[in-house]
Amino acid sequence: MITVKVDTKAATRWLSDIQKKQIPFATSVAINKTMIEVQEGLTREMAVFDRPQTYTKKGVFYKKSDKRNLTSVVGLKARQGVAGIPGSKGAPLNEYLEAQVEAGPRVDKRSEILLKRAGILPSGYQTRPGSGARLDAYGNMSRGQIVQILSWFKTFGGIKESGRYKGRDTRSAKLNRGSKAKPFEYFVVPDGMPGLATGIWRRQGRKIEPILIFIQPPIYRKRYDFYGVANKIINARFQRQFDQALKMALATAK
């Protein structure tokens, strides 16, 4: 998030009364027009991502200033939550994209947080889609399947496995109700089981396939130059916007 604040007291000390009266208005107009350009520039910068989702491409906001408060903020909107999951409104996009802005590991997705709370995803791990996952048009895992998995483990019990999952019955009746396909169930493959990747798998009849693979958090390089793009536009455009706004304000002053 970037904040632009202008103090006009020193600049207006030697101006006429008419000029002093118009300075706050002109400054506010200049700030807002500049921030619109910053918003547009940061949106264009989203092109560095591979098929960014719509809410990501429309995720840059700015808060307008007025002549009584010459402060404006540009930042990233709160991302959408997972439908049907209470409390999953989501982290702000500036957290979601933090690894792309600053470089480093990304924060946990909301689904990963919930899986950790349920004791499914081990601490220190994150997830990636497996070969059996349903993907959307952007290459991300289908939200419907994420909700299905979260509902399965949080609402309908766990899995029939050894160790800490032993004795927790898997309930498939509700998820399979009304389906013409063969009944299915999700199960967890724990770390160290030979032959199968650690993660959440789906069993349907005799077929099993990996849906979510548990991985060590990857380290991301800096890709989204949020601060560089914003500061470049502010430095290049604010003075010009202010000069134009002040000229118009003085020309129409009464």
N, C-alpha and C positions, 0 to 999 in steps of 0.2 A: 504494500500500500504506500502511496506517495501523497503527501499533504503539501499544498501550496498556500502560503499565507503571506499577505502583503501588509506592511505597516506604512501608511502614507503620511504620518505626522511630520517626519523630517523633510519629506519631499514637498510638502505644501506650505512650509514656513514663509517663503518669500513670494507666494502667489497672491493674486487678487482674490477678492471675496467670491467673484463669479467662478474663477478657476478652482478655488478650494471647494466650492459647492459641487462641482462636476467631477472632481477627482475620484471620490468613492464610487460613483456610478460607472465611470469609465473603467476603473480598475476591475470592478466586478464583471463587467461585460468582457473585458480582456481575459480575465481568469477563466470564465465559463467557455468562451470560444476556444481558448487554448486547450482546455481540458477535453472538449469535444474532439479536437484533433488528436490529443493523446489517446483517448478512447478508441478512435478509429485506427490509429497506428498500432496500438497493442492488439486490436482485433486482427489486423492484417498479419501481425507477427505470429498468430496462431498457425499460420501456414507451415511452420517448422514441424508440426506434428503430423503424423500419419492418420488421415481421416478423423480429425477431432469431432467429437459429438457436438450436436447443436447447442446444448447448454454450455459447452466449453467455449464455442465460437462466440456466443452471445454473453459470455461471462464477465466482461469488463464493464464496470459501472463508474460513474463519477457523481459526486455530491456537489450541487451548485452552491456558489457563493451569492451573497447579496451585498448591497452597499453598507449595511450595518455589520456584516460579518464577512470580511474579505478572506475567507478560508474555503478551500475546496479540496476534496479528496478523490483520488482515483484508485480503484482496487478491483478485486475479483469477488464476484457474487458467491453466495452460499450455493453449493452444488445440491442437486436433487437427492432425496433419500431413496430408500428401497421401498417400493410400494408394499403395503401390508405389514411392514415391520415397525412396531412402535419405537419411537426414539431414534429413528434412522434418518433424520433430516440431513445429516451429513456434515462433514467438515467443510469449512470455506475452501473455495478453489485455491486460495493462496497457500493453504496447507496441502491440498490435493496435488498441486503442481510445484510444491516447494522444492522437490528434488530436481525439477526441470529449470527452476529459477536460480537456485543457489548451488546445485550439484550435490550429490550424496544419496543416501537411501530415501525412499519415499515413506510417507506415513502410512499406517495401516488403513486399508479400505474399511468401510463400515461393516461389510460382511465378515472381514477377518477379525474385527473387534468382537463381533457377536459369536463367531466360532471359538474364539479364545475364551470368552466368558462361559461358553457351554462346555469347555474342556475338550474340544475337538481338535483345534489347531494349537500345537505346542507354542510356548512362549519363544520369541526370537525367530519365528517363521512367518512367511507370507505365502500367498498362493498364486498360481498361474493356471489357465485353463488346460485341461488334459485333452487327449485326442478325441474323447467322446463328448466333450462339452458342446453345447449349442452356442454359436457365435452370432452377434448381430451384424448389421451392415458396416459397422465401424471396426470390426475385428475384436470386439469385447464380448465377454461372456453374456449370454442372454439374461436379462434381469429376471425373467420369469423362472428360469432354472435356478438362479441364485436364491430367490424367494422360496422355491420348492425345497432346496437343500436346507435352508435355515429353518423352515417350518418342520421339515422331517426330524431334524435333530433336537430342536427346541420344544416342539409340541407333541410329536408322536413317539418319543422315546429315542433310544440309541440303536445299538447294533448287537448282533449275536457274535461276539468275539471273546477272546480270552483276555486276561489281565483286568485293567480298570473298567472295561466295557462288559465284563462277564455279568450275566444276570439282568441286563437291560434289554427288554424285549423290543424288537422292531415292529412297528405297527404300520401295515401297508394298506389297510382296508380303505381309509378315507382318501388317500392320494390316488388309489387305483379305482375308486368307485366310479362306475359308469363308463370306464374305459374298455374299448373293444380289444386293445392290445393285451399282451401277456402282463400279469402283475410284475412290478419291479420293486426294488429296494435299494437304498444307499447304504454303504458300509465304509468303515475307515480301515485302511491298511496302515498299521503302526510302523514306525521307523525300525529297520532291521529285519523286516520280513523278506526273505529271499524271493526273487522272481517278480515282485510287484512293486511299483513305485509308491512311496509313502504319500498318502493323500486320501481323498474321498472317491470311491468307486461306485458304479451303478451295476446292479445285477438284474437281468431280465431273462428269465428262463435259464438257459445254459450260457448265455453271453454275459461277460463282464467287461467293463471299459472304464478307464480313468476319466473322471470329470474335473476334479481339482487336485493339482499336484502341490504338495507342501515343499517350499524351497527356502533357502537362506536369502534374506533380502538383497537384491542386486544393488549395485552402486551406479547411480545415473550421472551422466555428465551434464553440464549446463547447456540448455538448448533454448530456453525461452528468455530472451533478454528484456525482461520486464522493466527494470530500472534504467538500463541503457537507452532503450527506445523512448521511454517517457521523458527522461531528462534531456535528451537530444531535442525533442519536439518543444519542450518548455523553453529551453535556451534559445532556440531558433525562432519561435513564433510569438512569445509573450510580448516583447517590446513592440513588435509591429502591430499586434492586435490592440495594445494599449494606445499607441499613437493614433490609430484609426478611430478608436472609440472616443478618445478625448477630443479629437478634431470634430467629430459628429456631435458630441455633447455640447461643446462650446458654440457650434454653429446653430444649434437649436435651443440654446439656453435663453430664458426669458428674464 
